[in-house]
C-alpha cells in the first residue's frame, strides 16, 4: 500500500514544519487530494494512523478535502470542471483539454501547539 509511504513522507514534512516553528504538538493536518492523484483517501486515512505513531503528530487529526478536476479547453480557452473518465470542456464539449488540477496531493494546513514557555 503506497498510501503508507505517502503518509510517512507527509509526517516527515509536518515534523520539519513543527521543528521550524518550535512546536511541541501537532493538532490537525489538512490535505487536499485530487481524484487523479493515484491516492485513495480512505486508505490514506487508515495509513495516517499508523504513520503518526510515536511522532509529534501522534494525536493529530487528519482532514482530507476532495479537490476538483479542472481542465482548460484548447479550443475555447475556458476553464471547467471535469470528471475522471471524461476530461472534456464543460463549455464547448471539445475533448482537446489540458489538465489544470485534480492530480495533486497538497498539504494545505498544519495546526500546531507551540512551546510558549521556551523549554
N, C-alpha and C positions, 0 to 999 in steps of 0.2 A: 504494500500500500504506500504509494508515494506521498500521500497526504501527511504521513508521519514525518517524513524528511522535510516537507514544506513547513510543518509546524515547528520542527526543531530549528529551522532557519529563521522562522518568524520570532521564536523565543530568543534566539541569539541577537536579533535586531532589537527587540524590545529591551533586553538586558543592556545592550550598548547605550540605548537611549536613557535608561534608568541610571546607569553609571554616570553618564554625561551630566545628568540633572541632579545627581546625588540623592536619588530616591531610595527609599527603604522598602517600598512595596508597590506592586502594580495592581490596580483595582479592575480596570477594564481595558480590553483591546478591541478595537473596532476595525474590521476589514471589509473591503468590497470585493466580491467575486463575480466575474463575468461568466455567462453560460458557456462561452467558448474557451475558457481558461484551461480546461482539462482537469479541473479540480471539482470534486463532488463535495458540496457544502456539508452534508451530513457526515461523511467520512472525515472531513477536516475537523469538524466539531468533536467527534469522538477521539481523533488523534491528538487534538489540543490538550485534552485532559491527561493524556499520557505524557506529552512533551513538557508540560508545565511543572510536573512533579519535581520537587527539590530545587526550584528556581525562585527568583524574586517574584515571579508571576504565579506561584503555587496556588494562590487563591483567586486569581484573576478570572473574570468572566469574559467570554468571547462573544462579541456581537458580529454577526455576519449579515451584510446587506447585499442583496442581489443587484448587480449592475446591469443596465440595459445594453442591448446590442444596437449600435448606431452605425449607419452607413452614409457615405456621401456618393451621390449619383454622378457618374462621369458624363452623363448625357445632359441633365438639367442642373447639376451642381447643388441640388438641395440635400439637406440632411434629413434623415428619417430613421425611425425605429425599425428594426427588422426582427425576424425570427431565426433561430439557429439553423434551420434547414432551408431557409428562404430569404437569402440576403439580397432582396430586390428593393428598388426605390419605392417608398411609400407614396410618392407624388406622381411619377410618370409610369411606374411599373417596369422600368428597364432593369435588366439584370447586370449591367455593367456598373458595379459599385465598388467602392473602396471601404474596407472596414475601418471605422474610426474608434470604436470602443466595443467592449464585450468580451475581449480575450485577456483581460487583466486580472491580477490579484493584487490589491492595493492595501497597504497598511494606512488607514486614514486617521486613527486617533489612538493615543495611549494615555490613560488616566493614571497618574502616579501619586504616591504619598511621599513627600519629601521629609528628610530629617531636619526639622527646623531647630533642633537643639544643637546641631553641629557635631553630633557624635559620630 
